[in-house]
Amino acid sequence: MEVQAISYFVHISPLKVRDVARNIRGMKAEDAMNLLRFIPRKSARLLAKTLQSAMANAENNHNLSAAELVITRLLVDEGPAIKRFKPVSRGSAHKFKKRTTTITVVLSEPAAEPVEEAKA
């Protein structure tokens, strides 16, 4: 059973979020929440919010225990960029983009380990 949560139009560059997301891929959900709590960056707060939403979806919609869930996929995609201009000298302007991000967190139960039979 896979459970997901998606945050759209997050006002931060995807590169900044990917830097933190790299640290929590494949971790247990509760361990990742504890790690994100101590990373002093805006992207860690946003990832924690999306991860918390995925954990709540698992508990409320699918009756799964959040203690057993593992992060199977963590996608950080580029959203639509907001285009702006900055005035510069001699009456001209430079273009720049305010980038947005889409964060997708997919949680699932860990795969059952196969039981090896003792060979006699």
Backbone atoms as SQL, in Angstrom:
CREATE TABLE atoms (id INTEGER PRIMARY KEY, chain TEXT, resi INTEGER, resn TEXT, atom TEXT, x REAL, y REAL, z REAL);
INSERT INTO atoms VALUES
  (1, 'A', 1, 'MET', 'N', 0.853, -1.176, 0.000),
  (2, 'A', 1, 'MET', 'CA', 0.000, 0.000, 0.000),
  (3, 'A', 1, 'MET', 'C', 0.899, 1.238, 0.000),
  (4, 'A', 2, 'GLU', 'N', 0.675, 2.108, -0.971),
  (5, 'A', 2, 'GLU', 'CA', 1.428, 3.361, -1.050),
  (6, 'A', 2, 'GLU', 'C', 0.503, 4.524, -0.722),
  (7, 'A', 3, 'VAL', 'N', 1.047, 5.482, 0.012),
  (8, 'A', 3, 'VAL', 'CA', 0.315, 6.680, 0.401),
  (9, 'A', 3, 'VAL', 'C', 1.160, 7.872, -0.008),
  (10, 'A', 4, 'GLN', 'N', 0.515, 8.915, -0.533),
  (11, 'A', 4, 'GLN', 'CA', 1.297, 10.063, -0.965),
  (12, 'A', 4, 'GLN', 'C', 0.678, 11.376, -0.519),
  (13, 'A', 5, 'ALA', 'N', 1.524, 12.403, -0.517),
  (14, 'A', 5, 'ALA', 'CA', 1.091, 13.780, -0.272),
  (15, 'A', 5, 'ALA', 'C', 1.880, 14.662, -1.235),
  (16, 'A', 6, 'ILE', 'N', 1.207, 15.665, -1.791),
  (17, 'A', 6, 'ILE', 'CA', 1.836, 16.549, -2.769),
  (18, 'A', 6, 'ILE', 'C', 1.620, 17.998, -2.350),
  (19, 'A', 7, 'SER', 'N', 2.699, 18.784, -2.405),
  (20, 'A', 7, 'SER', 'CA', 2.614, 20.230, -2.169),
  (21, 'A', 7, 'SER', 'C', 2.925, 20.933, -3.483),
  (22, 'A', 8, 'TYR', 'N', 1.973, 21.708, -3.964),
  (23, 'A', 8, 'TYR', 'CA', 2.135, 22.427, -5.227),
  (24, 'A', 8, 'TYR', 'C', 2.492, 23.888, -4.972),
  (25, 'A', 9, 'PHE', 'N', 3.157, 24.497, -5.939),
  (26, 'A', 9, 'PHE', 'CA', 3.433, 25.938, -5.960),
  (27, 'A', 9, 'PHE', 'C', 4.146, 26.439, -4.702),
  (28, 'A', 10, 'VAL', 'N', 5.115, 25.680, -4.215),
  (29, 'A', 10, 'VAL', 'CA', 5.886, 26.076, -3.039),
  (30, 'A', 10, 'VAL', 'C', 6.911, 27.113, -3.494),
  (31, 'A', 11, 'HIS', 'N', 6.951, 28.263, -2.829),
  (32, 'A', 11, 'HIS', 'CA', 7.798, 29.379, -3.259),
  (33, 'A', 11, 'HIS', 'C', 9.230, 29.235, -2.771),
  (34, 'A', 12, 'ILE', 'N', 9.950, 28.306, -3.406),
  (35, 'A', 12, 'ILE', 'CA', 11.369, 28.112, -3.151),
  (36, 'A', 12, 'ILE', 'C', 11.948, 27.392, -4.369),
  (37, 'A', 13, 'SER', 'N', 13.205, 27.587, -4.634),
  (38, 'A', 13, 'SER', 'CA', 13.851, 26.959, -5.779),
  (39, 'A', 13, 'SER', 'C', 13.983, 25.449, -5.559),
  (40, 'A', 14, 'PRO', 'N', 13.787, 24.636, -6.601),
  (41, 'A', 14, 'PRO', 'CA', 13.908, 23.192, -6.442),
  (42, 'A', 14, 'PRO', 'C', 15.314, 22.745, -6.017),
  (43, 'A', 15, 'LEU', 'N', 16.336, 23.473, -6.421),
  (44, 'A', 15, 'LEU', 'CA', 17.701, 23.100, -6.046),
  (45, 'A', 15, 'LEU', 'C', 17.896, 23.150, -4.529),
  (46, 'A', 16, 'LYS', 'N', 17.294, 24.121, -3.889),
  (47, 'A', 16, 'LYS', 'CA', 17.417, 24.256, -2.438),
  (48, 'A', 16, 'LYS', 'C', 16.691, 23.130, -1.712),
  (49, 'A', 17, 'VAL', 'N', 15.569, 22.676, -2.272),
  (50, 'A', 17, 'VAL', 'CA', 14.812, 21.594, -1.640),
  (51, 'A', 17, 'VAL', 'C', 15.501, 20.258, -1.881),
  (52, 'A', 18, 'ARG', 'N', 16.041, 20.052, -3.077),
  (53, 'A', 18, 'ARG', 'CA', 16.720, 18.792, -3.396),
  (54, 'A', 18, 'ARG', 'C', 17.925, 18.559, -2.492),
  (55, 'A', 19, 'ASP', 'N', 18.579, 19.618, -2.091),
  (56, 'A', 19, 'ASP', 'CA', 19.748, 19.512, -1.219),
  (57, 'A', 19, 'ASP', 'C', 19.384, 18.859, 0.112),
  (58, 'A', 20, 'VAL', 'N', 18.225, 19.177, 0.657),
  (59, 'A', 20, 'VAL', 'CA', 17.771, 18.592, 1.922),
  (60, 'A', 20, 'VAL', 'C', 17.102, 17.238, 1.675),
  (61, 'A', 21, 'ALA', 'N', 16.355, 17.119, 0.571),
  (62, 'A', 21, 'ALA', 'CA', 15.623, 15.886, 0.273),
  (63, 'A', 21, 'ALA', 'C', 16.576, 14.699, 0.094),
  (64, 'A', 22, 'ARG', 'N', 17.763, 14.971, -0.389),
  (65, 'A', 22, 'ARG', 'CA', 18.772, 13.928, -0.584),
  (66, 'A', 22, 'ARG', 'C', 19.098, 13.207, 0.724),
  (67, 'A', 23, 'ASN', 'N', 18.988, 13.914, 1.834),
  (68, 'A', 23, 'ASN', 'CA', 19.362, 13.342, 3.130),
  (69, 'A', 23, 'ASN', 'C', 18.326, 12.374, 3.701),
  (70, 'A', 24, 'ILE', 'N', 17.065, 12.484, 3.285),
  (71, 'A', 24, 'ILE', 'CA', 16.028, 11.682, 3.938),
  (72, 'A', 24, 'ILE', 'C', 15.442, 10.590, 3.042),
  (73, 'A', 25, 'ARG', 'N', 15.916, 10.446, 1.824),
  (74, 'A', 25, 'ARG', 'CA', 15.384, 9.398, 0.937),
  (75, 'A', 25, 'ARG', 'C', 15.648, 8.022, 1.524),
  (76, 'A', 26, 'GLY', 'N', 14.631, 7.175, 1.527),
  (77, 'A', 26, 'GLY', 'CA', 14.784, 5.801, 1.996),
  (78, 'A', 26, 'GLY', 'C', 14.724, 5.616, 3.497),
  (79, 'A', 27, 'MET', 'N', 14.563, 6.695, 4.249),
  (80, 'A', 27, 'MET', 'CA', 14.518, 6.605, 5.708),
  (81, 'A', 27, 'MET', 'C', 13.116, 6.247, 6.181),
  (82, 'A', 28, 'LYS', 'N', 13.020, 5.804, 7.433),
  (83, 'A', 28, 'LYS', 'CA', 11.710, 5.637, 8.052),
  (84, 'A', 28, 'LYS', 'C', 11.114, 7.028, 8.240),
  (85, 'A', 29, 'ALA', 'N', 9.799, 7.117, 8.185),
  (86, 'A', 29, 'ALA', 'CA', 9.123, 8.417, 8.212),
  (87, 'A', 29, 'ALA', 'C', 9.380, 9.163, 9.517),
  (88, 'A', 30, 'GLU', 'N', 9.314, 8.477, 10.654),
  (89, 'A', 30, 'GLU', 'CA', 9.528, 9.152, 11.946),
  (90, 'A', 30, 'GLU', 'C', 10.968, 9.609, 12.104),
  (91, 'A', 31, 'ASP', 'N', 11.934, 8.804, 11.622),
  (92, 'A', 31, 'ASP', 'CA', 13.341, 9.207, 11.689),
  (93, 'A', 31, 'ASP', 'C', 13.596, 10.432, 10.819),
  (94, 'A', 32, 'ALA', 'N', 12.954, 10.471, 9.658),
  (95, 'A', 32, 'ALA', 'CA', 13.109, 11.622, 8.765),
  (96, 'A', 32, 'ALA', 'C', 12.525, 12.884, 9.396),
  (97, 'A', 33, 'MET', 'N', 11.370, 12.752, 10.080),
  (98, 'A', 33, 'MET', 'CA', 10.772, 13.916, 10.758),
  (99, 'A', 33, 'MET', 'C', 11.708, 14.447, 11.843),
  (100, 'A', 34, 'ASN', 'N', 12.323, 13.536, 12.599),
  (101, 'A', 34, 'ASN', 'CA', 13.252, 13.961, 13.646),
  (102, 'A', 34, 'ASN', 'C', 14.475, 14.652, 13.056),
  (103, 'A', 35, 'LEU', 'N', 14.971, 14.162, 11.927),
  (104, 'A', 35, 'LEU', 'CA', 16.125, 14.786, 11.282),
  (105, 'A', 35, 'LEU', 'C', 15.769, 16.162, 10.728),
  (106, 'A', 36, 'LEU', 'N', 14.605, 16.278, 10.077),
  (107, 'A', 36, 'LEU', 'CA', 14.197, 17.559, 9.487),
  (108, 'A', 36, 'LEU', 'C', 13.950, 18.622, 10.551),
  (109, 'A', 37, 'ARG', 'N', 13.578, 18.197, 11.745),
  (110, 'A', 37, 'ARG', 'CA', 13.314, 19.140, 12.831),
  (111, 'A', 37, 'ARG', 'C', 14.570, 19.926, 13.210),
  (112, 'A', 38, 'PHE', 'N', 15.763, 19.340, 12.972),
  (113, 'A', 38, 'PHE', 'CA', 17.004, 19.980, 13.403),
  (114, 'A', 38, 'PHE', 'C', 17.812, 20.577, 12.253),
  (115, 'A', 39, 'ILE', 'N', 17.252, 20.611, 11.054),
  (116, 'A', 39, 'ILE', 'CA', 17.927, 21.251, 9.915),
  (117, 'A', 39, 'ILE', 'C', 17.387, 22.674, 9.802),
  (118, 'A', 40, 'PRO', 'N', 18.241, 23.685, 9.986),
  (119, 'A', 40, 'PRO', 'CA', 17.762, 25.078, 10.036),
  (120, 'A', 40, 'PRO', 'C', 17.595, 25.724, 8.663),
  (121, 'A', 41, 'ARG', 'N', 16.766, 25.142, 7.809),
  (122, 'A', 41, 'ARG', 'CA', 16.532, 25.704, 6.479),
  (123, 'A', 41, 'ARG', 'C', 15.036, 25.711, 6.185),
  (124, 'A', 42, 'LYS', 'N', 14.620, 26.634, 5.341),
  (125, 'A', 42, 'LYS', 'CA', 13.208, 26.729, 4.969),
  (126, 'A', 42, 'LYS', 'C', 12.761, 25.460, 4.243),
  (127, 'A', 43, 'SER', 'N', 13.636, 24.904, 3.413),
  (128, 'A', 43, 'SER', 'CA', 13.271, 23.704, 2.666),
  (129, 'A', 43, 'SER', 'C', 13.014, 22.515, 3.590),
  (130, 'A', 44, 'ALA', 'N', 13.706, 22.438, 4.719),
  (131, 'A', 44, 'ALA', 'CA', 13.466, 21.367, 5.687),
  (132, 'A', 44, 'ALA', 'C', 12.079, 21.509, 6.303),
  (133, 'A', 45, 'ARG', 'N', 11.662, 22.741, 6.576),
  (134, 'A', 45, 'ARG', 'CA', 10.315, 22.982, 7.110),
  (135, 'A', 45, 'ARG', 'C', 9.244, 22.556, 6.118),
  (136, 'A', 46, 'LEU', 'N', 9.447, 22.884, 4.842),
  (137, 'A', 46, 'LEU', 'CA', 8.468, 22.547, 3.810),
  (138, 'A', 46, 'LEU', 'C', 8.396, 21.040, 3.572),
  (139, 'A', 47, 'LEU', 'N', 9.547, 20.371, 3.584),
  (140, 'A', 47, 'LEU', 'CA', 9.560, 18.916, 3.439),
  (141, 'A', 47, 'LEU', 'C', 8.888, 18.243, 4.633),
  (142, 'A', 48, 'ALA', 'N', 9.124, 18.761, 5.830),
  (143, 'A', 48, 'ALA', 'CA', 8.513, 18.194, 7.030),
  (144, 'A', 48, 'ALA', 'C', 6.998, 18.337, 6.983),
  (145, 'A', 49, 'LYS', 'N', 6.526, 19.451, 6.473),
  (146, 'A', 49, 'LYS', 'CA', 5.088, 19.685, 6.371),
  (147, 'A', 49, 'LYS', 'C', 4.436, 18.689, 5.403),
  (148, 'A', 50, 'THR', 'N', 5.081, 18.435, 4.278),
  (149, 'A', 50, 'THR', 'CA', 4.553, 17.491, 3.298),
  (150, 'A', 50, 'THR', 'C', 4.636, 16.060, 3.824),
  (151, 'A', 51, 'LEU', 'N', 5.739, 15.728, 4.494),
  (152, 'A', 51, 'LEU', 'CA', 5.892, 14.388, 5.080),
  (153, 'A', 51, 'LEU', 'C', 4.855, 14.151, 6.169),
  (154, 'A', 52, 'GLN', 'N', 4.589, 15.159, 6.985),
  (155, 'A', 52, 'GLN', 'CA', 3.567, 15.054, 8.033),
  (156, 'A', 52, 'GLN', 'C', 2.188, 14.816, 7.417),
  (157, 'A', 53, 'SER', 'N', 1.917, 15.458, 6.294),
  (158, 'A', 53, 'SER', 'CA', 0.646, 15.275, 5.603),
  (159, 'A', 53, 'SER', 'C', 0.520, 13.847, 5.067),
  (160, 'A', 54, 'ALA', 'N', 1.599, 13.307, 4.521),
  (161, 'A', 54, 'ALA', 'CA', 1.575, 11.934, 4.015),
  (162, 'A', 54, 'ALA', 'C', 1.359, 10.933, 5.149),
  (163, 'A', 55, 'MET', 'N', 1.988, 11.185, 6.297),
  (164, 'A', 55, 'MET', 'CA', 1.806, 10.307, 7.462),
  (165, 'A', 55, 'MET', 'C', 0.364, 10.369, 7.952),
  (166, 'A', 56, 'ALA', 'N', -0.229, 11.551, 7.957),
  (167, 'A', 56, 'ALA', 'CA', -1.620, 11.700, 8.380),
  (168, 'A', 56, 'ALA', 'C', -2.564, 11.010, 7.393),
  (169, 'A', 57, 'ASN', 'N', -2.258, 11.088, 6.095),
  (170, 'A', 57, 'ASN', 'CA', -3.059, 10.387, 5.094),
  (171, 'A', 57, 'ASN', 'C', -3.029, 8.878, 5.332),
  (172, 'A', 58, 'ALA', 'N', -1.856, 8.362, 5.671),
  (173, 'A', 58, 'ALA', 'CA', -1.712, 6.925, 5.912),
  (174, 'A', 58, 'ALA', 'C', -2.532, 6.490, 7.114),
  (175, 'A', 59, 'GLU', 'N', -2.487, 7.277, 8.180),
  (176, 'A', 59, 'GLU', 'CA', -3.203, 6.905, 9.406),
  (177, 'A', 59, 'GLU', 'C', -4.718, 7.060, 9.243),
  (178, 'A', 60, 'ASN', 'N', -5.168, 8.163, 8.677),
  (179, 'A', 60, 'ASN', 'CA', -6.596, 8.455, 8.621),
  (180, 'A', 60, 'ASN', 'C', -7.330, 7.771, 7.471),
  (181, 'A', 61, 'ASN', 'N', -6.692, 7.671, 6.315),
  (182, 'A', 61, 'ASN', 'CA', -7.385, 7.137, 5.141),
  (183, 'A', 61, 'ASN', 'C', -7.161, 5.648, 4.917),
  (184, 'A', 62, 'HIS', 'N', -6.007, 5.132, 5.379),
  (185, 'A', 62, 'HIS', 'CA', -5.664, 3.745, 5.071),
  (186, 'A', 62, 'HIS', 'C', -5.405, 2.888, 6.316),
  (187, 'A', 63, 'ASN', 'N', -5.594, 3.451, 7.499),
  (188, 'A', 63, 'ASN', 'CA', -5.415, 2.731, 8.772),
  (189, 'A', 63, 'ASN', 'C', -4.042, 2.074, 8.890),
  (190, 'A', 64, 'LEU', 'N', -2.986, 2.784, 8.493),
  (191, 'A', 64, 'LEU', 'CA', -1.619, 2.288, 8.626),
  (192, 'A', 64, 'LEU', 'C', -0.948, 2.967, 9.807),
  (193, 'A', 65, 'SER', 'N', 0.024, 2.311, 10.396),
  (194, 'A', 65, 'SER', 'CA', 0.774, 2.890, 11.512),
  (195, 'A', 65, 'SER', 'C', 1.923, 3.726, 10.959),
  (196, 'A', 66, 'ALA', 'N', 2.029, 4.955, 11.415),
  (197, 'A', 66, 'ALA', 'CA', 3.077, 5.857, 10.918),
  (198, 'A', 66, 'ALA', 'C', 4.472, 5.416, 11.364),
  (199, 'A', 67, 'ALA', 'N', 4.551, 4.626, 12.430),
  (200, 'A', 67, 'ALA', 'CA', 5.842, 4.179, 12.943),
  (201, 'A', 67, 'ALA', 'C', 6.525, 3.203, 11.984),
  (202, 'A', 68, 'GLU', 'N', 5.758, 2.523, 11.144),
  (203, 'A', 68, 'GLU', 'CA', 6.322, 1.499, 10.262),
  (204, 'A', 68, 'GLU', 'C', 6.580, 1.993, 8.845),
  (205, 'A', 69, 'LEU', 'N', 6.131, 3.185, 8.492),
  (206, 'A', 69, 'LEU', 'CA', 6.212, 3.662, 7.112),
  (207, 'A', 69, 'LEU', 'C', 7.626, 4.078, 6.719),
  (208, 'A', 70, 'VAL', 'N', 7.939, 3.864, 5.445),
  (209, 'A', 70, 'VAL', 'CA', 9.254, 4.198, 4.888),
  (210, 'A', 70, 'VAL', 'C', 9.032, 5.112, 3.683),
  (211, 'A', 71, 'ILE', 'N', 9.938, 6.070, 3.496),
  (212, 'A', 71, 'ILE', 'CA', 9.860, 6.964, 2.333),
  (213, 'A', 71, 'ILE', 'C', 10.383, 6.200, 1.119),
  (214, 'A', 72, 'THR', 'N', 9.487, 5.832, 0.208),
  (215, 'A', 72, 'THR', 'CA', 9.912, 5.089, -0.980),
  (216, 'A', 72, 'THR', 'C', 10.273, 6.011, -2.133),
  (217, 'A', 73, 'ARG', 'N', 9.528, 7.106, -2.300),
  (218, 'A', 73, 'ARG', 'CA', 9.844, 8.079, -3.339),
  (219, 'A', 73, 'ARG', 'C', 9.713, 9.478, -2.783),
  (220, 'A', 74, 'LEU', 'N', 10.650, 10.327, -3.153),
  (221, 'A', 74, 'LEU', 'CA', 10.616, 11.728, -2.753),
  (222, 'A', 74, 'LEU', 'C', 11.002, 12.535, -3.977),
  (223, 'A', 75, 'LEU', 'N', 10.004, 13.110, -4.637),
  (224, 'A', 75, 'LEU', 'CA', 10.236, 13.847, -5.873),
  (225, 'A', 75, 'LEU', 'C', 10.170, 15.343, -5.619),
  (226, 'A', 76, 'VAL', 'N', 11.146, 16.054, -6.154),
  (227, 'A', 76, 'VAL', 'CA', 11.167, 17.512, -6.077),
  (228, 'A', 76, 'VAL', 'C', 11.223, 18.019, -7.511),
  (229, 'A', 77, 'ASP', 'N', 10.073, 18.475, -8.019),
  (230, 'A', 77, 'ASP', 'CA', 9.972, 18.917, -9.402),
  (231, 'A', 77, 'ASP', 'C', 9.834, 20.432, -9.473),
  (232, 'A', 78, 'GLU', 'N', 10.129, 20.964, -10.646),
  (233, 'A', 78, 'GLU', 'CA', 10.021, 22.405, -10.855),
  (234, 'A', 78, 'GLU', 'C', 8.582, 22.760, -11.198),
  (235, 'A', 79, 'GLY', 'N', 8.074, 23.776, -10.528),
  (236, 'A', 79, 'GLY', 'CA', 6.740, 24.273, -10.823),
  (237, 'A', 79, 'GLY', 'C', 6.832, 25.454, -11.767),
  (238, 'A', 80, 'PRO', 'N', 5.731, 26.145, -11.992),
  (239, 'A', 80, 'PRO', 'CA', 5.774, 27.309, -12.874),
  (240, 'A', 80, 'PRO', 'C', 6.557, 28.463, -12.242),
  (241, 'A', 81, 'ALA', 'N', 7.352, 29.136, -13.045),
  (242, 'A', 81, 'ALA', 'CA', 8.154, 30.257, -12.558),
  (243, 'A', 81, 'ALA', 'C', 7.376, 31.560, -12.723),
  (244, 'A', 82, 'ILE', 'N', 7.464, 32.404, -11.713),
  (245, 'A', 82, 'ILE', 'CA', 6.832, 33.717, -11.773),
  (246, 'A', 82, 'ILE', 'C', 7.866, 34.678, -12.359),
  (247, 'A', 83, 'LYS', 'N', 7.528, 35.323, -13.481),
  (248, 'A', 83, 'LYS', 'CA', 8.497, 36.179, -14.162),
  (249, 'A', 83, 'LYS', 'C', 8.378, 37.609, -13.666),
  (250, 'A', 84, 'ARG', 'N', 9.533, 38.202, -13.331),
  (251, 'A', 84, 'ARG', 'CA', 9.588, 39.558, -12.789),
  (252, 'A', 84, 'ARG', 'C', 10.707, 40.342, -13.478),
  (253, 'A', 85, 'PHE', 'N', 10.696, 41.669, -13.273),
  (254, 'A', 85, 'PHE', 'CA', 11.739, 42.542, -13.808),
  (255, 'A', 85, 'PHE', 'C', 12.357, 43.346, -12.680),
  (256, 'A', 86, 'LYS', 'N', 13.662, 43.590, -12.803),
  (257, 'A', 86, 'LYS', 'CA', 14.358, 44.421, -11.826),
  (258, 'A', 86, 'LYS', 'C', 14.922, 45.644, -12.554),
  (259, 'A', 87, 'PRO', 'N', 14.601, 46.844, -12.086),
  (260, 'A', 87, 'PRO', 'CA', 15.139, 48.034, -12.752),
  (261, 'A', 87, 'PRO', 'C', 16.656, 48.163, -12.525),
  (262, 'A', 88, 'VAL', 'N', 17.353, 48.507, -13.595),
  (263, 'A', 88, 'VAL', 'CA', 18.800, 48.718, -13.518),
  (264, 'A', 88, 'VAL', 'C', 19.122, 50.070, -14.139),
  (265, 'A', 89, 'SER', 'N', 20.386, 50.355, -14.275),
  (266, 'A', 89, 'SER', 'CA', 20.805, 51.691, -14.688),
  (267, 'A', 89, 'SER', 'C', 20.366, 52.048, -16.107),
  (268, 'A', 90, 'ARG', 'N', 20.317, 53.305, -16.370),
  (269, 'A', 90, 'ARG', 'CA', 20.007, 53.894, -17.670),
  (270, 'A', 90, 'ARG', 'C', 18.605, 53.541, -18.158),
  (271, 'A', 91, 'GLY', 'N', 17.685, 53.362, -17.222),
  (272, 'A', 91, 'GLY', 'CA', 16.296, 53.170, -17.576),
  (273, 'A', 91, 'GLY', 'C', 15.935, 51.808, -18.143),
  (274, 'A', 92, 'SER', 'N', 16.836, 50.831, -18.009),
  (275, 'A', 92, 'SER', 'CA', 16.514, 49.506, -18.537),
  (276, 'A', 92, 'SER', 'C', 16.127, 48.562, -17.402),
  (277, 'A', 93, 'ALA', 'N', 15.817, 47.313, -17.759),
  (278, 'A', 93, 'ALA', 'CA', 15.383, 46.338, -16.762),
  (279, 'A', 93, 'ALA', 'C', 15.929, 44.964, -17.119),
  (280, 'A', 94, 'HIS', 'N', 16.176, 44.151, -16.083),
  (281, 'A', 94, 'HIS', 'CA', 16.623, 42.771, -16.279),
  (282, 'A', 94, 'HIS', 'C', 15.519, 41.822, -15.839),
  (283, 'A', 95, 'LYS', 'N', 15.351, 40.745, -16.613),
  (284, 'A', 95, 'LYS', 'CA', 14.368, 39.729, -16.250),
  (285, 'A', 95, 'LYS', 'C', 14.960, 38.795, -15.203),
  (286, 'A', 96, 'PHE', 'N', 14.096, 38.277, -14.320),
  (287, 'A', 96, 'PHE', 'CA', 14.484, 37.175, -13.438),
  (288, 'A', 96, 'PHE', 'C', 13.253, 36.374, -13.095),
  (289, 'A', 97, 'LYS', 'N', 13.472, 35.140, -12.647),
  (290, 'A', 97, 'LYS', 'CA', 12.372, 34.233, -12.346),
  (291, 'A', 97, 'LYS', 'C', 12.319, 33.945, -10.859),
  (292, 'A', 98, 'LYS', 'N', 11.111, 33.979, -10.311),
  (293, 'A', 98, 'LYS', 'CA', 10.890, 33.504, -8.946),
  (294, 'A', 98, 'LYS', 'C', 10.383, 32.078, -9.109),
  (295, 'A', 99, 'ARG', 'N', 11.238, 31.107, -8.795),
  (296, 'A', 99, 'ARG', 'CA', 10.929, 29.712, -9.075),
  (297, 'A', 99, 'ARG', 'C', 10.024, 29.103, -8.013),
  (298, 'A', 100, 'THR', 'N', 9.197, 28.152, -8.437),
  (299, 'A', 100, 'THR', 'CA', 8.338, 27.414, -7.517),
  (300, 'A', 100, 'THR', 'C', 8.661, 25.925, -7.644),
  (301, 'A', 101, 'THR', 'N', 8.188, 25.157, -6.661),
  (302, 'A', 101, 'THR', 'CA', 8.526, 23.749, -6.554),
  (303, 'A', 101, 'THR', 'C', 7.271, 22.930, -6.281),
  (304, 'A', 102, 'THR', 'N', 7.261, 21.694, -6.759),
  (305, 'A', 102, 'THR', 'CA', 6.237, 20.718, -6.414),
  (306, 'A', 102, 'THR', 'C', 6.933, 19.585, -5.669),
  (307, 'A', 103, 'ILE', 'N', 6.513, 19.332, -4.424),
  (308, 'A', 103, 'ILE', 'CA', 7.125, 18.294, -3.587),
  (309, 'A', 103, 'ILE', 'C', 6.151, 17.127, -3.485),
  (310, 'A', 104, 'THR', 'N', 6.616, 15.920, -3.827),
  (311, 'A', 104, 'THR', 'CA', 5.808, 14.707, -3.736),
  (312, 'A', 104, 'THR', 'C', 6.493, 13.721, -2.808),
  (313, 'A', 105, 'VAL', 'N', 5.786, 13.281, -1.766),
  (314, 'A', 105, 'VAL', 'CA', 6.307, 12.289, -0.825),
  (315, 'A', 105, 'VAL', 'C', 5.429, 11.048, -0.918),
  (316, 'A', 106, 'VAL', 'N', 6.045, 9.893, -1.178),
  (317, 'A', 106, 'VAL', 'CA', 5.329, 8.624, -1.253),
  (318, 'A', 106, 'VAL', 'C', 5.840, 7.715, -0.151),
  (319, 'A', 107, 'LEU', 'N', 4.933, 7.259, 0.702),
  (320, 'A', 107, 'LEU', 'CA', 5.270, 6.371, 1.813),
  (321, 'A', 107, 'LEU', 'C', 4.674, 4.999, 1.556),
  (322, 'A', 108, 'SER', 'N', 5.351, 3.969, 2.039),
  (323, 'A', 108, 'SER', 'CA', 4.795, 2.620, 1.960),
  (324, 'A', 108, 'SER', 'C', 5.319, 1.795, 3.121),
  (325, 'A', 109, 'GLU', 'N', 4.682, 0.667, 3.324),
  (326, 'A', 109, 'GLU', 'CA', 5.134, -0.250, 4.361),
  (327, 'A', 109, 'GLU', 'C', 6.389, -0.941, 3.859),
  (328, 'A', 110, 'PRO', 'N', 7.345, -1.242, 4.769),
  (329, 'A', 110, 'PRO', 'CA', 8.560, -1.923, 4.315),
  (330, 'A', 110, 'PRO', 'C', 8.232, -3.315, 3.779),
  (331, 'A', 111, 'ALA', 'N', 9.009, -3.746, 2.802),
  (332, 'A', 111, 'ALA', 'CA', 8.786, -5.065, 2.215),
  (333, 'A', 111, 'ALA', 'C', 9.087, -6.150, 3.249),
  (334, 'A', 112, 'ALA', 'N', 8.265, -7.170, 3.269),
  (335, 'A', 112, 'ALA', 'CA', 8.477, -8.278, 4.206),
  (336, 'A', 112, 'ALA', 'C', 9.742, -9.031, 3.807),
  (337, 'A', 113, 'GLU', 'N', 10.599, -9.271, 4.793),
  (338, 'A', 113, 'GLU', 'CA', 11.844, -9.972, 4.510),
  (339, 'A', 113, 'GLU', 'C', 11.563, -11.461, 4.365),
  (340, 'A', 114, 'PRO', 'N', 12.115, -12.095, 3.325),
  (341, 'A', 114, 'PRO', 'CA', 11.864, -13.526, 3.150),
  (342, 'A', 114, 'PRO', 'C', 12.537, -14.341, 4.260),
  (343, 'A', 115, 'VAL', 'N', 11.830, -15.333, 4.749),
  (344, 'A', 115, 'VAL', 'CA', 12.350, -16.177, 5.826),
  (345, 'A', 115, 'VAL', 'C', 13.144, -17.308, 5.177),
  (346, 'A', 116, 'GLU', 'N', 14.419, -17.399, 5.546),
  (347, 'A', 116, 'GLU', 'CA', 15.269, -18.445, 4.998),
  (348, 'A', 116, 'GLU', 'C', 15.120, -19.715, 5.835),
  (349, 'A', 117, 'GLU', 'N', 14.876, -20.795, 5.148),
  (350, 'A', 117, 'GLU', 'CA', 14.743, -22.058, 5.852),
  (351, 'A', 117, 'GLU', 'C', 16.118, -22.651, 6.086),
  (352, 'A', 118, 'ALA', 'N', 16.279, -23.241, 7.255),
  (353, 'A', 118, 'ALA', 'CA', 17.559, -23.853, 7.586),
  (354, 'A', 118, 'ALA', 'C', 17.717, -25.152, 6.790),
  (355, 'A', 119, 'LYS', 'N', 18.864, -25.263, 6.117),
  (356, 'A', 119, 'LYS', 'CA', 19.118, -26.483, 5.344),
  (357, 'A', 119, 'LYS', 'C', 19.768, -27.507, 6.255),
  (358, 'A', 120, 'ALA', 'N', 19.167, -28.671, 6.295),
  (359, 'A', 120, 'ALA', 'CA', 19.703, -29.723, 7.175),
  (360, 'A', 120, 'ALA', 'C', 20.404, -30.795, 6.386);
